[in-house]
């Protein structure tokens, strides 16, 4: 879809591409690897695209929703056969997610929210939709930064010494 619309937006020197990602585009959970891979790819593609098209007056926004009252994991979902090796992982996930009281978002509320993003003079590259993602991601990114800082000396050593004079 992006490939089809991009020539038109470049020619008119304006437009806004909205990509629907997911909280799964910035945080990964067990048993959803291929889903996460597709969303992380969309995140990288969209961030790169935003930098490429900004001089044409084209904006790009990734909507990263949390759970909504949809058939996301229902009858329309194609799932692999559940291997017994992962019964423990699935049980742990059920325990974690079962202990968290979650209110699913109303999909009808997203339309007006998307229009506000589209109408914004300076829309965000990324925006969460739904209650809860910001707190979850703050914790995830704090852990990532702490790990990167803990291993920074090794990271620098892995760069090696420069032969340039």
C-alpha positions as CSV (number, residue, x, y, z in Angstrom):
1,X,0.0,0.0,0.0
2,X,2.8,2.4,0.9
3,X,4.5,1.7,-2.5
4,X,1.3,2.5,-4.3
5,X,0.6,5.8,-2.5
6,X,4.1,7.2,-2.2
7,X,4.4,8.5,-5.8
8,X,1.2,10.4,-5.4
9,X,2.2,11.9,-2.1
10,X,5.7,12.8,-3.4
11,X,4.1,14.6,-6.4
12,X,1.7,16.6,-4.3
13,X,4.5,17.2,-1.7
14,X,2.2,16.3,1.2
15,X,0.5,13.5,2.9
16,X,0.5,11.3,6.0
17,X,1.1,7.5,6.0
18,X,-0.4,5.7,9.0
19,X,1.0,2.3,9.7
20,X,-0.6,0.0,12.3
21,X,2.0,-1.7,14.4
22,X,1.4,-3.0,17.9
23,X,2.7,-2.9,21.4
24,X,4.3,-6.1,20.0
25,X,6.4,-3.9,17.7
26,X,8.4,-2.6,20.7
27,X,8.1,-5.5,23.2
28,X,8.2,-9.2,22.5
29,X,6.4,-12.0,24.3
30,X,7.0,-15.8,24.1
31,X,4.9,-17.8,21.5
32,X,4.4,-14.8,19.2
33,X,7.8,-14.7,17.5
34,X,6.6,-14.4,13.9
35,X,4.0,-11.8,14.8
36,X,6.7,-9.7,16.6
37,X,9.1,-10.1,13.7
38,X,6.5,-8.6,11.3
39,X,5.8,-5.7,13.6
40,X,9.4,-5.0,14.4
41,X,10.1,-5.0,10.6
42,X,7.3,-2.5,10.1
43,X,8.7,-0.3,12.9
44,X,12.2,-0.2,11.2
45,X,10.7,0.3,7.7
46,X,8.5,3.1,8.9
47,X,11.2,4.9,10.8
48,X,13.5,4.8,7.8
49,X,10.6,5.9,5.5
50,X,9.8,8.8,7.7
51,X,13.4,10.1,7.3
52,X,13.3,9.5,3.6
53,X,10.1,11.4,2.9
54,X,10.1,14.3,5.3
55,X,11.6,16.7,2.8
56,X,8.6,16.0,0.5
57,X,6.2,17.1,3.2
58,X,5.1,13.6,3.9
59,X,4.6,12.4,7.5
60,X,4.7,8.9,8.8
61,X,3.1,7.6,12.1
62,X,3.2,4.2,13.6
63,X,0.1,3.5,15.7
64,X,1.1,1.0,18.4
65,X,-2.1,-0.4,20.0
66,X,-2.5,-2.6,23.0
67,X,-5.4,-5.1,23.3
68,X,-8.7,-4.1,21.7
69,X,-12.1,-5.9,21.5
70,X,-11.3,-7.5,18.2
71,X,-10.9,-11.1,16.9
72,X,-7.0,-10.7,17.0
73,X,-6.5,-14.1,18.6
74,X,-9.9,-15.6,17.7
75,X,-11.3,-17.6,14.9
76,X,-9.7,-15.5,12.2
77,X,-6.2,-16.1,13.7
78,X,-4.1,-18.8,12.0
79,X,-2.0,-20.6,14.6
80,X,0.5,-23.3,14.5
81,X,-0.1,-26.6,16.2
82,X,0.8,-26.2,19.9
83,X,3.8,-28.4,20.7
84,X,3.8,-30.0,24.2
85,X,7.4,-28.8,24.7
86,X,6.0,-25.3,25.3
87,X,3.1,-26.2,27.6
88,X,5.1,-24.7,30.5
89,X,5.7,-21.4,28.7
90,X,2.1,-21.1,27.8
91,X,1.1,-21.9,31.4
92,X,3.4,-19.2,32.7
93,X,2.0,-16.7,30.2
94,X,-1.6,-17.6,31.1
95,X,-0.6,-17.0,34.8
96,X,1.0,-13.7,34.1
97,X,-1.7,-12.3,31.8
98,X,-4.4,-13.9,33.9
99,X,-3.3,-12.0,37.0
100,X,-3.4,-8.7,35.2
101,X,-6.8,-7.2,35.0
102,X,-7.1,-5.9,31.5
103,X,-9.8,-3.8,29.9
104,X,-9.8,-4.2,26.2
105,X,-10.0,-1.0,24.2
106,X,-13.0,-0.1,22.1
107,X,-12.0,-0.2,18.4
108,X,-14.6,2.6,17.6
109,X,-12.5,5.0,19.7
110,X,-9.5,4.7,17.4
111,X,-11.0,6.5,14.4
112,X,-11.3,9.9,16.1
113,X,-7.9,9.4,17.7
114,X,-6.3,8.7,14.3
115,X,-7.9,11.8,12.8
116,X,-6.4,13.9,15.6
117,X,-3.0,12.5,14.7
118,X,-3.5,13.1,11.0
119,X,-4.6,16.7,11.7
120,X,-1.7,17.5,14.0
121,X,0.9,19.9,12.7
122,X,3.7,17.9,14.1
123,X,2.4,14.3,14.5
124,X,4.5,11.7,16.3
125,X,6.4,9.0,14.5
126,X,5.1,6.6,17.2
127,X,2.0,6.7,19.3
128,X,0.5,4.1,21.7
129,X,-3.2,3.5,21.5
130,X,-4.8,2.1,24.7
131,X,-4.2,2.1,28.4
132,X,-1.0,0.5,29.8
133,X,1.6,0.4,27.1
134,X,3.6,3.4,28.3
135,X,4.3,2.0,31.7
136,X,5.2,-1.4,30.3
137,X,7.6,0.1,27.7
138,X,9.2,2.5,30.3
139,X,10.2,-0.6,32.3
140,X,11.4,-2.5,29.2
141,X,13.5,0.4,28.0
142,X,15.0,1.0,31.4
143,X,16.1,-2.7,31.5
144,X,17.6,-2.3,28.0
145,X,19.6,0.8,28.9
146,X,20.8,-0.8,32.1
147,X,22.0,-3.9,30.1
148,X,23.7,-1.7,27.5
149,X,25.4,0.3,30.2
150,X,26.5,-2.8,32.1
151,X,28.1,-4.2,28.9
152,X,29.4,-1.0,27.4
153,X,33.1,-1.6,28.1
154,X,32.9,-4.9,26.2
155,X,31.0,-3.2,23.4
156,X,33.7,-0.6,23.1
157,X,36.4,-3.3,23.2
158,X,34.6,-5.1,20.4
159,X,35.2,-2.1,18.2
160,X,38.9,-2.7,18.2
161,X,41.7,-0.3,17.8
162,X,41.8,1.9,14.7
163,X,44.7,1.6,12.3
164,X,44.0,5.1,11.0
165,X,46.6,7.8,11.8
